[in-house]
Amino acid sequence: MPYIVKTRDNFWINGISALSVGLATEMPAPVPMANQRYTIWSSGDTDHSTPDDSFEDVEYTIVARRFKTPDNFLSTDIYSFLADAKTLRISRNAGRYYRIKRVLSVVPTAAYRGNEITYRITFALSPFAYFVDNPEITIDNSVRQIENQGTRYSRPIYKVNHSTTEVSELSVNGQVLKIAPEASNPVWIDCERMIAYNSEGENQTQYTTGIFPFLSSGTNRLQIATGYTLYEMTVIGNWRDY
């Protein structure tokens, strides 16, 4: 392991600390807000625009250093650390993580006669910050609402128990998704991937009709029912912030 000067800052790739490959992280820059896309059109002598419900990826760079012997510039352990990067956590963004779309570049620079190597690591990040604490919440007769503490609507995963003889309705803030009795019980309604599946991962989307319901920021009211019969379900919120 190369010699390392530890700092108060750190970052984690797929939950693994950069310190594990000897990287001392410089104070990270704040992650900028993602650029929202707009539809632009011309009318007469001026342009008009309306915001779309989509955002561009965020380009973000971390600078980290490590000390090595001048005759050893191999960085294969760092490149391996970054090779399958899916998530990024930053020490100064407590309780949040970012989804990595791509590692855009890793640029090493030697200094102090080769005794120090600085790495500029640039990512393309998903536009939103996701909550690290994302517990599974039970919805039943006694609890029929859920609080989304994120500032952006979320794409949850519902694990739903339902009738095996009649059509059931998953209702979220008045939006209804119907589930046929032929669907596996329970069935997962995955609004992240926009697919329904069973415990074996087999596609059950053909047994659903309607909109896969998202969860708004703030209080959401929801239930799964057949007529007056209520069933139990659990929700993983996938909470996120702008």
FENNOR-V188563 format. One record per backbone hydrogen bond with DSSP energy under -1.0 kcal/mol. CO is the residue of the C=O (numbers start at 1). NH is the residue of the N-H. Records with the same first field share a line. If there is no record, write none. Layout:
BEGIN
CO->NH + NH
END
This chain:
BEGIN
3->67
10->91
11->18
12->89
13->16
16->13
17->20
18->21 + 23
19->22
24->65
35->56
37->52
39->50
41->48
43->46
46->43
48->41
50->39
54->37
58->125
60->123
62->121
63->26
64->119
65->24
66->117
69->72
75->79
76->80
77->81
78->82
82->85
86->100
87->14
88->98
89->12
90->93
93->96
95->132
97->130
98->88
99->126
102->124
105->122
107->120
109->118
111->116
112->115
115->68
116->111
117->66
118->109
119->64
120->107
121->62
122->104 + 105
123->60
124->101 + 102
125->58
129->241
130->97
137->235
139->233
143->140
144->222
146->220
148->218
154->215
156->191
157->236
158->189
159->234
160->187
168->179
169->225
170->177
171->223
172->175
175->172
177->170
178->209
179->168
180->183
187->160
188->197
189->158
190->194 + 195
195->190
196->204
197->188
198->201
202->198
204->207
205->208
207->180
209->178
215->154
218->148
220->146
221->173
223->171
224->231
225->169
226->229
229->226
232->161
233->139
234->159
235->137
236->157
239->131
240->152
241->129
END
